[in-house]
Amino acid sequence: MFDQLRFDYLSCAGHPALETPHMDALAARGVRFTRAYVQSPICGPSRMSFYTGRYVHSHGAAWNNFPLKVGEVTLGDHLRARGMDAVLIGKTHMKADDAGLERLGIARDGIIGTRVSECGFDAYVRDDGLWAEGPDGPYDAKPSPYNAFLRERGYSGRNPWHDHANSALSEGGEIASGWLMHHAGEPANVRETDSETPWLTDRAIDFLEERRATRRKIPWLCHLSYIKPHWPYIVPAPYHALYGPGDVQPAIRDPREREDPHPVFAAFQRTLVARNFSRDEVREKVIPAYMGLVKQCDDQIGRLMAYLRDSGQLDDTLIVLTSDHGDYLGDHWLGEKDLFHEPSVKVPLIVCDPSRQADATRGTTCDALVEAIDLAATFVDMAGGAFPGHILEGRSLRPFLHGAPPADWRAFAVSEYDYSCTPMAGELGVAPKDARLFMVTDRRWKLIEAEGGFRPMLFDLQADPQEFTDLGASPDHAQIVATMRDHLARWARRESQRTTLSDAAILARRSGGGNTGVLIGAYDEADVSPADMTAYRGTAVPISEPDPAEEAGGS
């Protein structure tokens, strides 16, 4: 998983200037899904859906650093029950439910507490890659394994992550912070081999080597979660110089989008990041660096695939490449992510299944409506055993990989965004319960429903694939809005909270499953079987009158 990697910044997805041969090679060996949507277009809630296989509406961790409830069953829990290990290398952006752990008396340093705090994974190394520090303190107060690595490698300073890996060196010898985007074209002040992406690849190879050395036979899932190409947008040499303004594609935007826009869209257009990315000179600085980060990611995939091939593991390892969300990069007059245009909410998804059953689909694309939660379902399906459909809300992709797409696949996909913590919610004057957006998309239409009394947004992806024309207020499209709202209402009525009892257990109860002697509604023996009455037959013992003397004595 790459952080903030756009679906269209792969050469196999059609980018005309950026070459990603190693990602392309995975696509040539597997299936590339062209309509894969995350469950929320921001890191934390999106990842919690990847890790639980459940919608944000179900798991409740609706924004960055919202704790994931201690009782949520995770992918690691499902896989360990099937005899597999689930290991983390890199980022989760997971906030532990400390209050829940304390309430249940679960120690953070025990096996259970540690796994709950690491989103169900056994952390080989966890590094969320956000080691920023401001006047109010650090963004993430946990110790940074990457900073420890940099110090061991001789990098100085209180925060080498910022001072070296995510900043350049000015001509006067000062730190040229990567937080300031005008430094994006300069090389990060770190050896390329010591930068974040190679560091995580090294840790993955270390993990694989240790498994080989110990001959541990338990099958495993490794979540290799890269930090880049997420901001700060700065990359070490030689990647900083591979691309220039001539490689920057025109922004996907139209002046009509600024003419009476939806109030929520307008509020996000007014943010600092949106205003800056609306400037061509900013895009010409940042996007070449973003492309360099993607190119470095691709080269590291090449390293990892070469290791798997040389160690004889490539042909029995399922490989999935994806991202937690995209990046606007100036499209639709926006920066960052957050909203539901395709560059933000749609992600790359390549699944390479090494089994013979997948031979017929190698090198193909699939335009089925896929959701991020489908990956957890796929991994659990492949691990075997009864499928916990009362917990996992996604569906296995294995039928698509094996050339037998199901006839009853989903008709629409859903994503959600809770912006209650943002300044935009305050600007719009909406209460936390109303600062929520819901996206529902089908084969043609995309509806964005905004709580708080706002009108909906609607896009015709067939006639307007670049999503320039908002039809949400059009009387001519009222029936389409109603249909899409019906999809959303049907989704909202799904059974999502009965996670402790499976459908199979319910059906067993429905069919009887044991006579416990509860005979509700019986009038006489004709309404029940003789067996039903077994415990209720026999000679009755009459009640004896109490002895008055005993009653008077209280004995």
C-alpha positions, -999 to 999 in steps of 0.1 A, spaced: 0 0 0 13 34 -10 1 65 7 -17 90 -15 -9 74 -48 -33 84 -75 -49 57 -97 -37 74 -129 0 79 -120 10 45 -133 21 41 -169 -1 10 -172 -30 33 -163 -21 57 -191 1 83 -176 20 97 -207 52 108 -189 57 86 -158 71 52 -164 64 25 -137 77 -7 -153 76 -28 -121 41 -19 -112 32 -25 -148 48 -59 -146 26 -68 -117 -4 -57 -138 8 -79 -166 9 -109 -142 -25 -101 -126 -57 -82 -128 -59 -44 -127 -92 -31 -113 -101 2 -129 -129 13 -106 -117 6 -71 -130 30 -45 -119 36 -9 -144 38 19 -132 73 29 -109 97 10 -86 103 39 -59 82 56 -73 70 89 -108 59 82 -99 45 48 -72 23 64 -95 12 92 -119 0 65 -90 -19 47 -81 -35 81 -116 -44 93 -133 -51 60 -161 -29 72 -175 5 61 -167 36 81 -204 37 91 -198 4 108 -163 7 125 -168 43 135 -132 56 132 -144 83 109 -114 107 107 -77 107 114 -69 98 150 -105 87 158 -99 56 179 -108 22 164 -132 6 189 -114 -21 210 -140 -48 200 -136 -44 162 -125 -77 146 -96 -71 122 -80 -88 93 -53 -101 116 -79 -117 139 -96 -134 109 -63 -147 95 -49 -159 129 -80 -180 134 -72 -196 101 -36 -204 110 -19 -174 94 3 -146 107 -5 -110 100 25 -87 101 28 -49 97 58 -31 81 52 7 79 21 28 84 -14 22 97 -24 57 110 -44 38 136 -53 54 169 -58 29 197 -89 29 218 -71 36 251 -103 42 270 -117 9 259 -85 -10 268 -86 6 303 -123 -1 308 -117 -38 300 -85 -40 320 -64 -50 290 -27 -41 294 -12 -23 265 21 -43 267 4 -77 266 -1 -97 234 -38 -88 232 -33 -52 241 -5 -48 216 -24 -64 188 -55 -43 195 -33 -12 195 -17 -21 162 -50 -27 144 -47 -65 146 -12 -68 132 20 -80 148 42 -50 141 76 -59 127 81 -22 124 55 5 126 62 40 114 34 63 103 58 87 87 43 119 102 69 131 126 60 168 123 65 191 153 48 224 159 42 250 186 17 227 203 40 197 202 44 167 178 17 154 155 27 118 167 42 114 201 53 78 196 90 71 191 100 71 154 118 39 142 128 58 111 144 87 131 163 61 152 176 45 119 187 79 106 206 87 138 223 53 136 233 63 101 250 95 113 223 120 105 223 149 130 195 171 144 166 167 168 143 155 140 163 139 111 130 129 95 123 166 88 157 180 87 172 155 63 146 131 47 120 158 41 140 189 36 166 202 13 199 220 20 199 257 11 229 274 -5 236 291 28 236 258 47 202 262 62 173 237 63 150 242 34 119 227 48 99 203 27 67 217 43 72 248 20 63 236 -14 86 260 -32 114 237 -22 98 207 -39 122 208 -68 153 205 -47 168 172 -36 161 160 -1 192 162 21 194 124 26 212 96 8 187 79 -15 193 45 1 185 60 35 152 77 25 119 64 37 109 42 7 141 21 5 142 19 43 108 2 43 118 -21 14 149 -31 34 127 -39 64 104 -61 43 134 -80 29 147 -84 65 113 -99 75 113 -123 46 149 -133 52 141 -140 89 112 -162 79 134 -182 56 162 -185 82 139 -198 109 121 -220 84 88 -208 99 61 -227 79 31 -207 91 17 -188 61 16 -151 64 2 -118 53 26 -89 52 12 -54 51 40 -34 36 27 1 40 48 27 23 47 63 35 52 79 1 43 96 -22 24 114 6 36 149 14 59 166 22 65 166 -16 103 163 -17 125 134 -29 162 127 -29 186 128 -58 185 116 -85 146 114 -84 143 151 -78 155 158 -114 138 131 -134 108 152 -143 101 188 -150 72 212 -158 70 198 -193 59 164 -178 31 180 -157 -3 171 -172 -29 198 -176 -51 202 -145 -85 185 -147 -105 216 -139 -130 240 -155 -140 276 -147 -176 264 -144 -167 246 -112 -161 280 -95 -195 294 -106 -220 290 -78 -204 257 -65 -220 235 -39 -213 252 -5 -192 223 8 -172 222 -24 -168 259 -22 -155 257 14 -128 232 4 -118 254 -26 -111 282 -2 -85 262 18 -48 272 17 -38 240 0 -66 244 -27 -57 280 -34 -20 271 -38 -26 241 -60 -49 263 -82 -17 281 -92 2 267 -122 36 276 -107 28 255 -76 18 225 -97 49 228 -118 70 227 -87 52 199 -68 40 175 -94 76 167 -108 86 159 -72 54 137 -67 63 119 -99 98 114 -86 84 99 -54 62 75 -74 92 66 -96 112 58 -65 83 37 -52 83 17 -85 120 11 -83 116 -3 -48 88 -26 -60 114 -38 -86 138 -46 -57 112 -64 -38 100 -85 -67 136 -94 -76 142 -106 -41 110 -127 -42 121 -142 -75 156 -149 -65 146 -165 -32 120 -187 -49 90 -171 -33 75 -152 -62 54 -180 -76 36 -188 -43 30 -153 -30 -2 -134 -37 7 -97 -43 -17 -68 -41 -8 -32 -49 -31 -3 -39 -33 30 -21 -54 44 8 -66 74 -13 -55 97 -41 -43 133 -44 -60 162 -62 -28 179 -72 -48 209 -84 -76 190 -102 -110 206 -96 -92 236 -80 -83 215 -50 -53 201 -32 -49 171 -9 -78 146 -9 -110 147 12 -138 149 -14 -151 124 -39 -138 133 -74 -121 104 -90 -85 116 -84 -92 115 -47 -115 86 -40 -105 61 -67 -72 42 -62 -49 18 -81 -56 -18 -74 -36 -46 -89 -40 -82 -77 -15 -108 -88 -27 -144 -79 0 -169 -86 -23 -199 -88 -30 -218 -121 -67 -209 -117 -58 -172 -124 -39 -179 -156 -68 -170 -178 -70 -134 -165 -34 -124 -164 -27 -90 -179 -64 -80 -180 -84 -51 -166 -117 -53 -147 -142 -24 -145 -164 -39 -118 -173 -16 -89 -148 -27 -63 -145 -13 -27 -114 -13 -4 -132 -36 20 -131 -63 -7 -95 -70 0 -100 -82 36 -128 -104 22 -105 -117 -5 -77 -126 19 -100 -144 43 -116 -163 15 -82 -174 2 -72 -184 38 -101 -209 39 -128 -218 64 -163 -205 68 -166 -169 55 -177 -145 83 -202 -125 63 -218 -112 94 -186 -93 101 -169 -86 68 -189 -63 46 -168 -67 15 -169 -95 -11 -140 -117 -23 -124 -107 -56 -113 -143 -63 -141 -150 -88 -128 -121 -109 -92 -134 -106 -103 -168 -118 -123 -157 -147 -158 -163 -133 -172 -129 -123 -204 -133 -101 -237 -124 -117 -249 -107 -86 -220 -83 -80 -228 -50 -64 -246 -24 -84 -231 6 -66 -202 16 -44 -202 38 -13 -177 61 3 -180 84 33 -163 115 48 -167 131 82 -153 166 81 -166 176 115 -130 184 128 -121 206 100 -123 244 98 -146 240 68 -173 226 91 -170 257 113 -171 280 83 -203 263 71 -218 264 106 -227 227 107 -229 206 139 -206 176 142 -235 152 135 -242 170 102 -207 175 89 -208 143 69 -207 134 32 -218 102 15 -209 92 -20 -227 65 -40 -217 57 -75 -230 32 -100 -220 23 -136 -229 59 -148 -239 83 -120 -222 96 -89 -242 112 -61 -227 131 -31 -252 135 -3 -244 163 22 -260 162 56 -270 195 73 -297 206 48 -275 210 18 -286 199 -17 -269 169 -33 -242 169 -59 -246 147 -90 -223 138 -119 -229 119 -151 -197 99 -154 -207 88 -189 -213 122 -205 -190 141 -181 -162 117 -171 -141 146 -157 -169 156 -133 -171 193 -143 -209 197 -143 -228 193 -110 -264 183 -119 -275 180 -83 -299 210 -85 -312 202 -120 -350 195 -121 -344 173 -151 -323 149 -130 -346 147 -100 -355 111 -107 -318 102 -110 -311 118 -76 -340 99 -61 -327 66 -75 -292 72 -62 -306 82 -28 -326 50 -28 -293 31 -33 -278 50 -3 -308 43 18 -307 6 10 -270 6 20 -278 24 53 -304 -2 62 -280 -31 59 -274 -54 89 -239 -42 101 -239 -44 139 -247 -81 145 -211 -92 145 -212 -118 173 -236 -142 157 -233 -156 122 -260 -162 97 -254 -200 101 -260 -198 138 -292 -179 133 -305 -204 107 -297 -232 131 -318 -215 158 -346 -209 132 -347 -246 124 -350 -257 160 -315 -268 170 -325 -285 203 -356 -287 224 -351 -269 257 -387 -272 269 -400 -237 261 -436 -244 249 -449 -209 240 -485 -209 228 -494 -245 235 -530 -251 246 -531 -288 252 -512 -320 245 -524 -320 209 -502 -289 202 -470 -306 213 -452 -339 208 -449 -365 236 -412 -357 237 -420 -321 244 -438 -332 275 -412 -356 289 -400 -333 316 -435 -321 325 -452 -355 333 -454 -374 365 -473 -378 397 -479 -345 414 -472 -341 451 -500 -322 469 -491 -292 490 -492 -299 528 -506 -274 552 -479 -256 573 -477 -265 610 -491 -236 630 -466 -242 658 -437 -240 634 -450 -208 620 -454 -193 654 -419 -202 664 -404 -188 632 -388 -221 624 
